[in-house]
Amino acid sequence: MNKFRLKSIALAVAAQTMGLSLAGQAIAQEDGSSAPRKYSRALEEVVVTAQKREENANDVPISIQAFSPDQLAAFGVENTTDLMKVTPGLDMGTQAGDFTSVFMRGIGSEAWLTSDPSVATYVDGVYYPFSPSVAQNLKGVERVEVLKGPQGTLFGRNAVGGAINVILKKPDFTDTWTELSVHGSRAKARDIYDVSTFVNVPLTDKVAMNFAATFSQDDKVYSKNSTIAGKPVPADKLFGGRVMLRWEIAENLETRLTLQGAKRDGTSTLAANINPTPLGEASGIDGEQGRNYEVHPDLPIYGHLQSFVISSQTDWFLPFMDVKLLLSHQAHSNPYNYDYDGSEFSGASFIVHRHEADIDELELQLLSNEGSLWSSWLTLTGGVFLFKNEQGFDPVEVTVGGADLANLESAGVELPEALQGLPAQAVDPVSGELITPLYALSNIGLVETDSWSVFIQATADITEWMSLTLGGRYQDEYRGVVQSETTFRDPSGAEQPVATWTEARDENDEPYPLNDTTKGFKPKVAVDFTPFDDGSLFYLSYQEAVKAHSYNAFAFYLPPAFVEAEETIAYEIGFKTRLFNDTVQLNAAVFRYEIENLQTQSISLTNGGALSLDTAGNAESDGWEFDIKADIFPSIFGNLVGTINGTFIDAIYTDYRDGAGHDPETGVFTQNNDFTGNRVTRSPEFTGSASIANTWLIPGGPLEATLSYYYNDGFFYAATNDPRYSQPKYDLWGAHVSYLWEEHNVRVTLSGQNLKDEFYTAGMLKLDWGAMASLGARRTIGLTVDYEF
């Protein structure tokens, strides 16, 4: 009998044997008191591994939000980018296709194209640094943890803003079961279909495996009038699969092997120019058309993201220590193209023929256990992490066509020397007719990374109610340019080399070596208190984290750019407590971050050809947040549950005097701007979410209804704080009604997202022709059927 059915029968039997009414269910406790029965999936307590060992989330002295699969389903969270709707202070956006920008409490990085995210993503212990693969489907997960604030000690590499930790379901030795989910939804001019399955199969009493697979088709958010190169917009199709094998070799030794892959084909780079610059307006671009979800790029848009990951984890439980060994290899590929101007006008295009990443990782963890020396008062966690990566473009091409370059110059665009003086039109060598000119710059830009680090964290119980944590990580990371060279193709198709770069350039455009090493020790100190009998936890922490230096090898007519290491110092005070007879869980924290050399990027045809990396000098982020979950009048309503949380952030650039960006008046890209005092990008002053859910026991099984709300105060996409490149404040309403027919293990859910049909952006690029936005989903109504057998 499967565990899903066991749980359902247990609930039904408990209700019958105790004679519970539907309005006021209660469970007798050992001390004779009674507490409300918690049927709501929204209120489950989650065990986490935020400190590399299993602990209750409420007992961890870290600001963390954790979600079980049932909670994710109850809140309508289907992938990691949806987490921002239930995790205030988190911003996850996608642009130029699958590239994901992640900001947490005002810390993140716009340098997502050739650099690494500042908020680390882990899937079953495997670190995912390749930005297009950061957005993960959450089918078949055991839980998801969002760790706020720097996690430089235990999660290490580039976790300067925090970490997202996804834990997958492990194969079970005791039972065979299958989960099948079919989903269909409808929005304006948009149909979405999704089929997924999860199968658990015990092969012996010591060997088991599980399978997970998903297929989805998305007809896109754009209107039916939209076209790509004059043809209808095709749907995006995604297929993902995973198989995990678990072998209990001995009573104290087991290993898991996981193979997973995903492939998406479609038009993920399609975007709408919702605020054209004067150059865009001169090209006939209508921003209102984009805001009406109508796009007509002349380029035949495509995007083909593929990833393959093989990983293993071996756990050896010794009498005096637990040992974990994690090994992984990742291969990612993301060829795509991008219509730079986003119009029917043949202005510029961005074509990536090959964008790949080849990543190898090894992590060894040593964890104290009950048999360790001084285990009654000391907890130790240590380890080693090795990382090797080569990624980049081979090649990427920027084309400028259909435009008289003299007109671009007159509009204020400073052209590189290689493009100056070229004819406005060319003659076809066969027909002799005038043809649209096409000027192309092609670049090969590859970067390699070789990193190792050692880490240790010790928590000592000073008294029965106070603990001290000391930790640190030493990191040595080499990163350098493997290859960076550019060729030029004129309108006749003839190619000529432009440069093979043998030196990089620093932020002052001075020569710099093509490789460098970031090394150093970053400490952590924390104190936590549990002074009261109710278990309330108070904590204070100080920690440092580093994101290693980077290179932009993808530069067309300028040498590769060197960007200094990004360093963060964080202070935090927080508490976690239960109130009103354990019916309310309250978590709150106050924090301050000081960031040095915040890594960022700019995109302009006049700035190295398209992309350049930069540092935003110094920045600060101050704020506070709260998270409340509560049984609402349980003696009256029984299973009515409410959640409310929010984050206030004041994130500003404290020293950003040599910034690059597009002029707010003309849209022309300029250098040496002073952005000091401006708000940090993607950092709204306030974000919050709330939900209310109730569960009724009716004939056949529980009926659940949830109403959810998300509010975002608005933010800027550009350090210029130009309203043209911003997301104004917006809010999203969602709801679902779900019924579980327990006898047949069938759950039917009717859901609605963005019920007000609010216009908002999911990401944006700041370009010479205007604001190229990835648009958020419109009002969507969906039906999901889940069946377990």
C-alpha positions, 0 to 999 in steps of 0.5 A, a space after each residue: 500500500 503506498 504512502 499517499 494512501 496510508 496518509 489519507 486513510 489515517 486522516 479518515 480513520 482519525 476523523 471517524 474514531 474521534 467523532 470530530 465535527 467538520 467545524 472544530 476538529 481537534 486531536 488529543 495531546 499527551 498532556 491531555 490538551 487539544 490542538 487543531 487538526 492541520 489538514 491545510 497543506 499551507 502549514 506543514 513544517 519542513 525539515 531543511 539542510 540549510 546547514 548541511 544537516 537535517 534540522 527543523 526550519 524553525 530551529 535554524 538561526 538563519 533567515 530561511 523559507 522552506 516549502 514542501 511539494 504540497 505547499 508549493 502546489 497550494 501556492 501555485 509555485 511550479 518552478 524556481 522563478 515562481 518562488 519570488 511570489 511567496 518569498 518577499 525580498 527575492 526577485 527572479 527575472 528572465 530576459 534574452 530567453 532563458 538567462 535568469 537574474 536573481 536578486 535577494 534583499 538587494 544583492 544580485 548581479 546584472 552580469 548574467 551573460 558571461 558571469 555567474 549569479 550572485 545567488 547560488 542555486 543548488 539541485 540535490 547538492 549540485 551547484 548550477 552556475 550556468 544562468 540559462 539553467 538556473 530556472 528549474 522545474 519543481 516536479 518530483 522535489 522533496 522540498 525547496 529552501 530559500 536561504 537569505 543573506 550571504 551563505 559564503 561559509 557552507 554554500 561558498 562559491 558566489 553565494 554572496 546574496 543567498 542560496 536556493 536549495 532544491 532537494 529531490 525525492 529519494 527512491 523508496 525501498 518499501 513500495 511501488 507507486 506512480 504519480 501522474 499529473 495533467 495540466 491545461 490552462 488558458 490565457 488570452 491568446 495562450 494555451 499551456 499544456 503540461 504532463 508529468 509523471 513520477 514513478 518509484 520502483 524498489 528493485 530489492 530491499 536494498 536497491 530502488 530507483 525513481 523516474 521523473 519526466 515532464 512535457 509542456 507546451 506553451 503558446 506564449 504570452 503574445 497576441 495572436 496578431 504577433 509574428 516572427 519574420 512574418 509568420 505566426 509565433 510557434 509554441 515553446 516545447 519543453 521535455 525534461 527527464 530524470 532517473 535516480 538509483 539508490 543503493 544501500 550498500 551496508 547498514 551505514 553506507 549508501 549511494 545515489 546516482 542521478 541522471 537528468 536532462 532537459 531540452 527546450 525548443 521555441 522562441 524564448 528570446 522573443 521580447 517586446 519593445 515597450 519604451 522605444 528610445 528616440 532611435 527606436 521611435 525613428 525606426 518606427 517602433 510603437 511602444 503601445 503595440 508592445 504593451 498590447 502584447 503584439 510583436 513583429 520582429 523581422 528575425 526568425 527567432 529561436 532558442 534551443 536550451 539543452 542540459 545534461 547532468 550526472 551526479 552521485 552522492 555517497 553517505 557513509 555513517 561512521 560511529 564518530 562522523 558522517 561523510 558525504 561525497 558529491 560528484 557531478 558533471 554538467 553539460 549545457 548548451 544554449 544556442 539562440 538569436 535575439 532581435 536587438 531592435 525588436 521591430 520589423 525594421 532590420 536594425 540589428 540582431 544578436 546570433 549565438 551559434 554556440 553557447 556552452 558550459 562544461 562543469 565538473 564539481 566535487 564536494 566532500 563533507 565531514 559532519 559530526 554525529 552523536 558519536 563524535 567527541 564532545 557531541 553533547 555540546 559541539 557540532 562540527 561541519 567541514 569539507 572541501 569543494 572543487 570546481 572546474 568550468 569552461 563556458 562561453 560563445 563559439 561564436 556569437 555574431 552581432 549584425 547591423 543591417 537595413 540601416 544607413 550607418 550614417 543615420 545611426 551616427 547622426 542619431 548620436 551613436 558612435 560607431 566603431 572604426 571598423 564600421 565607419 565609412 561603409 556604404 548604406 547599400 551594397 550590390 548583389 554580385 549576381 543580379 546587380 540589384 541593390 540589397 540590404 546591407 549586412 555588417 557583421 562582427 563575429 566573436 569567439 569568447 571562452 572563459 575557464 575557471 578552476 576553483 578550490 575551497 575548504 570550509 569549517 563551521 563549529 557550533 558550541 553550546 555555551 549554556 543550555 540557552 546560548 550557542 556560539 557559531 564560528 565558521 569560515 571558508 578559504 577559497 582559491 579561484 583561478 579564472 582566465 580567458 581561453 580565447 577571445 578573437 573577432 572577425 568582420 564581415 562586410 556587405 559583400 560577405 567577405 571576412 577579415 580578422 579584426 583582433 586576437 586579444 592577448 591582453 585584457 583591460 581593467 576598469 580604467 581601460 589599462 592593459 591587464 593579464 588574461 587571467 587572475 586568481 581570487 583567494 582569501 579567507 571569509 569568516 562567519 560569527 553567530 550567536 543564538 539564544 533560546 532563553 524562554 521555555 517556549 523555544 523562541 530563538 534569537 540570533 545575531 550574525 556577522 559574515 563575509 562572502 566573495 564572488 570571484 573576479 570575472 572576465 568578459 571575453 565576449 567583446 567585439 572591438 575592445 579587449 576582454 574586460 576584467 571585473 574585480 571580485 565582489 565582496 559582501 559583509 552582512 550583519 543580521 539580527 533575527 528571531 523565530 517564535 510561536 505564539 498563542 498556544 503554538 497557533 502562530 509562527 512568527 519569524 522576523 529579521 533586520 539586516 545590513 549589507 555592505 557590498 564592494 565592487 558590485 558586478 554589473 553589465 551594460 549592453 550597447 552596440 557602441 560599448 565593445 560591440 554589444 556587452 561589457 562587464 563593469 563594477 558598480 563601485 560600492 552599495 549598501 542594502 538595509 532592511 527588515 522582514 517578517 514571515 507569519 503563518 497562523 491557524 486563524 481561530 482554530 476553535 471556530 474554523 478548524 482548518 483556516 490558515 493564513 500567511 503574511 510576509 514582507 520585506 522592506 529594502 533600502 538598497 542604494 549605490 553609495 559610490 558609483 561614479 564611473 557608470 555606463 548607461 543609456 541617457 534618459 533623454 536621448 537613449 544614447 549610451 554614455 560612459 562616466 556617469 555618476 549613479 551614486 545615491 541611485 537605487 540598486 537595480 531589481 530591488 523594490 522598496 517593499 514586496 509582500 505576499 499573503 494567503 488564506 486557505 481553508 480545508 473542509 472534510 466533505 464526503 469522499 475527501 478534503 476540499 481545499 480553497 486558497 486565495 493568494 496575493 503578491 505585491 511589488 512596490 516597483 523597481 528599476 532595471 537600470 542604474 540610471 534609475 530611468 523610468 523608461 527602464 523600470 517596473 512600476 508597482 504591481 500586484 497579483 491575485 491568485 486562487 485555487 480550489 482543490 478536491 482530493 477523492 481519497 478512495 481513488 487518490 485523485 486530486 482535481 484543482 481549478 486554479 487562477 493566476 493574475 486574476 486582475 490581468 495585471 500588466 508587468 514585466 518578467 525581465 528587461 534589457 536596456 538597449 539602444 532601440 529601447 526597453 526590450 521586455 519579457 512580459 509577465 503572464 496574463 490572466 490564466 485559468 487552469 485545470 490540473 488532475 493528479 492521480 496516484 496509484 
